[in-house]
Amino acid sequence: MRRLLKIALREYLSYVRTVGFWLSMAGLPVIMGIAVMAPTLIERSAPTPKMAIIDLSGRHLTPVILKKFEHQQSVRVAKAMAAAATAAAGPKAGEAIMASFNALGLKAAEATFTSLAPKVAGTFKAPTPEVQIVPAPDTVAAASTAEAAGKALKPYLTDETERGLTYGAILTADTKTLSVDFWSRNIGLQALDDSLKDILRDEDRRMRLMQAGVSDALLKEIDAAEPVMRLRSPKSEGDQVSLRDRLPTVIGFVMAMGLWTVILSGAGILLNSVVEDKSSRVLEVLLASASTTEIMGGKILGVAAVTFSVLGIWLSLGTAMLLTSAPGLSEDLIAILATKGLAYYFGFYLIGGYLIYACVFTAIGAFCETTREAQTLVGPMMLILSIPMVFMSQSITHPDMPIIKILCWVPPFTPFMMMVRAAAGPTLLEMVGTGLGMVAFITLTLWLSGKAFRAGALSTSKLDPKALIVGMIGRRPKPV
Amino acid sequence: MTTALSLTGVTKRYGDFTAVQSLSFEVGTGQICGFLGPNGAGKTSTIRMILGLVEPTEGTIEILATQDARKVRERIGFLPEERGLYKRMTPVDAIAFFAGLKGISDRDARRTARQMLEDQGLGSAMNRPIKDLSKGMSQKVQLLSAIAHDPELVILDEPFSGLDPVNQQSLEAIIRGLAAKGSTVLFSTHVMQHAERLCDRVVLMARGRKMFDGDMAGARSHAPRLLVLEGNISLQAVQALPGIERVEVAALEGQDGTHQAHLSATLKPGANGQEALRAAFSQGLDLRRFELKEPTLHDAFIALTGDQI
């Protein structure tokens, strides 16, 4: 045990003392920060797109479109306020803001926001509007046909100055049909066409119904009478399904993704470490000083300490950021992690998954003199490992899908698949059965990898997958 | 004398290939034993079996009074043929790490490491990363790593390979120092001069088989003794001297049956070179040089393994 710990300590220090370790330690938070901030920064830095409406339909549709876009912007502001309030004061605050908005409008939502999360409300910045409706340039407005209007509009869509436009909508109508020539600066900029289509369809329907004798009052009543949808589930904690009910599944998925990344990173570090020791002949010296179990165990433990240190620091940073920037949400997250036992499952599957892949990658490393050689064996392994990745994302919406349940029973996939299933409340049989299967598989992997590691460490022959298998089943390759 | 290492009928097979065949030899405590043989002789396989890294197919190995080398790992020092050190470690850290694996406390290991490095003239390099050291320096560090725990048995696989003459000399001194302190040393080498200068006994192997096991005199006795003759002499006259088995012409000058010749004559086993000298004088041979050359270990090595290489 003393030797194992000594090897583990050396392994740990050899990584912790490198600049690369600290760079990678700082790298993820920086990248995560950029990823979180980027959309907001891009949105704030980009000017609001400008759209001119050229109404040749004779139905005076511009004020209607303007009003609808204003409403859409109100919805976006309300949702942004709800998200900020959820982060600061919990999901109930967010739900209350949306309820106020739906019942009484944006002013009421703002009041609720200020009362429930005053600190955040004080610094809140509303999202910039999706589009700004501007008057059509004179030359365009003067056009009497869609063709002429389009021709006049084109120069403004390529103009980079203040006069330039991002979109132009030319509305025409015959007795039956409303038509829109929707012009945009870039082919990819088509985000508004669907919104515009919906607005015009509603307006067309309203006008036709009025022409058919339906009163304006009745139409307003019909528009306001949206069906009331209540989401319910036996698994929901309250009367209706809330964000709090959905959070565990999302957290389970995020944790499974984290688990996959951490385990594979650790196993990758271990593979490189063994390959380096093999190619520099240190492994043979170590074998004369310690047993295979001590060397393997020491390396696995040392790299586990490196990986878990990184994970621990990232989690601490993440928790600190969450507690300061989203105290309301963090309370719920902590409650879910504790009450649903997700934190314990994470610990169990992290250790189990790491042991499985660490053992396999260590055995592979012992047969390789270079990382290129190692990649020939790791490549197929990575293909196999991509299988749980494919199905993990499905588990958010379909946690009880048969294929996901089946994959939980495949020991190499158990850590990842059960992590996502854990949030959905699997049966006791599933929990215990897959857990025991994983433990049995770890034992088998440890045994086989130990044999392969010993055979590989002393082999100087070229990498051969057959040698790895032969090493695992007991016979050792011929030395040179 | 007690036995530090004893191999009895040791065979190692890898499938159809026999790396070592029925090998038996002993090394007494405190002896320096040379383990000699050409490439592919089975030296490294034997060393790995002695260290317990691989199991013999047949036979037994007793090392420091046990048949399981793993039990006495901490009393053994090992330097592998292909050197391996952690390149980013400093010499002090590397020596202390390997000594630590052998049961030495960290404090003692570091103190010993510093002392050893100072003694070997590496004091100024002790805190530099090994990757920055010269090849000779890092090989010295590797050797010090193998012996820092003061082992009872030291096994060195080709310790002199890659070293310059100065470092070879200092390595010889280290090996002598180990033996003087009572350690048993087994080392493999191709360089016969080192074995000749250092060893109390040698084991010669070729193609997995032991060709010789004994002391230096015994090894040399397997090689023929030579007489080197120079002068105005004929090949036939030398051939006629007593105890001469065969004569080879090394160089020839002159004409008319007499030559300024340089001849190499092999003595018959047990023949006396003095008798040949007396006979040469009595026959009035015109000699400028008459030298009896005792065989070297290199000659013995060639004689014993020549047809096996």
Interface residues (C-beta under 8 A of the other chain):
Chain A: R2 R3 K6 I7 R10 S14 R17 T18 D277 S280 R281 V282 L283 E284 V285 L286 L287 A288 S289 A290 S291 L458 R475 R476 P477 K478 P479
Chain B: Y14 G15 F17 A19 T44 S45 R48 L51 L53 V54 R70 R73 I76 F78 P80 E82 R83 G84 L85 Y86 K87 R88 M89 F97 F98 G100 L101 K102 G103 Q142 S145 A146
